[in-house]
Amino acid sequence: MTDMYNKLFTKILDSSIWSESTDTRIVWLTFIAAMDEEGMVRFAAAQNVAHRARVSVDAAKEAIRVLESPDPDSSDQEHEGRRIERVPGGWIVLN
């Protein structure tokens, strides 16, 4: 397995995601760190996300719900501001 390098831009500090709960921000950063070059994040379930993000399973489930939901305050309204989508094998990072 090859390590991936994913850029994290300072504009994240001014994005609507930074207004979310700490657990949601941590899960979002975990998704960014874990995604491959096509944006695929290969976590089988919320329990795997929780383990990798070091948050409770309930917190991971809530964060996933937020990240999968439309965000009218997102600066990128493609996919209605949704950040992730569940796909076979994990999630895809949309935004």
C-alpha positions in Angstrom: 0.0 0.0 0.0 1.3 3.4 -1.0 1.0 6.4 1.4 -1.1 9.2 0.0 -0.4 12.9 0.5 -3.5 15.1 0.7 -3.3 18.8 0.8 -5.1 20.7 3.5 -5.7 24.3 2.6 -5.9 27.1 5.2 -9.3 28.1 3.8 -10.8 25.2 5.8 -10.5 27.5 8.8 -13.0 29.8 7.1 -15.3 27.1 5.8 -18.7 26.1 7.2 -17.2 22.8 8.3 -15.2 24.7 11.0 -18.5 25.7 12.6 -19.5 22.1 13.2 -18.8 20.1 16.3 -15.3 19.1 17.2 -16.1 15.4 16.5 -17.5 16.3 13.1 -14.3 18.3 12.3 -12.1 15.4 13.4 -14.1 12.9 11.3 -13.9 15.2 8.3 -10.1 15.5 8.7 -9.9 11.7 9.1 -11.8 11.3 5.8 -9.4 13.7 4.1 -6.4 11.9 5.5 -7.7 8.5 4.5 -9.0 9.2 1.0 -7.1 7.9 -2.1 -6.4 9.9 -5.2 -10.0 9.4 -6.4 -11.5 10.6 -3.2 -12.4 7.1 -2.0 -12.4 6.4 1.7 -12.5 2.6 2.4 -14.1 2.4 5.8 -16.5 -0.5 6.0 -18.7 1.1 8.7 -19.2 3.9 11.1 -17.4 1.8 13.8 -14.2 1.8 11.6 -14.5 5.6 11.2 -14.9 6.0 15.0 -11.9 3.9 15.6 -9.6 5.7 13.2 -10.9 9.2 14.2 -10.8 8.3 17.9 -14.3 9.4 18.6 -17.3 7.4 19.9 -19.4 5.4 17.5 -22.4 7.7 18.1 -20.2 10.7 17.4 -19.0 9.1 14.2 -22.5 8.3 13.1 -23.6 11.9 13.8 -20.6 13.3 11.9 -21.3 11.1 8.9 -24.9 12.2 9.0 -23.8 15.9 8.9 -21.2 15.3 6.2 -23.7 13.4 4.0 -26.3 16.2 4.4 -26.8 19.3 2.3 -24.9 22.4 3.7 -26.6 25.6 2.5 -23.6 27.5 4.0 -20.9 25.7 2.1 -18.9 27.8 -0.3 -19.1 24.9 -2.8 -22.7 24.2 -3.6 -21.9 21.3 -5.9 -23.8 18.3 -4.5 -25.8 20.9 -2.4 -22.7 21.3 -0.2 -22.6 17.6 0.8 -19.1 16.5 1.7 -19.3 12.7 1.4 -21.5 10.0 -0.2 -21.9 6.4 0.8 -20.8 4.1 -2.0 -20.0 0.4 -2.2 -16.8 -0.2 -0.2 -16.9 3.0 1.8 -17.5 6.7 1.1 -16.5 9.1 -1.6 -15.3 12.6 -0.7 -17.4 15.0 -2.9 -16.3 18.4 -1.6 
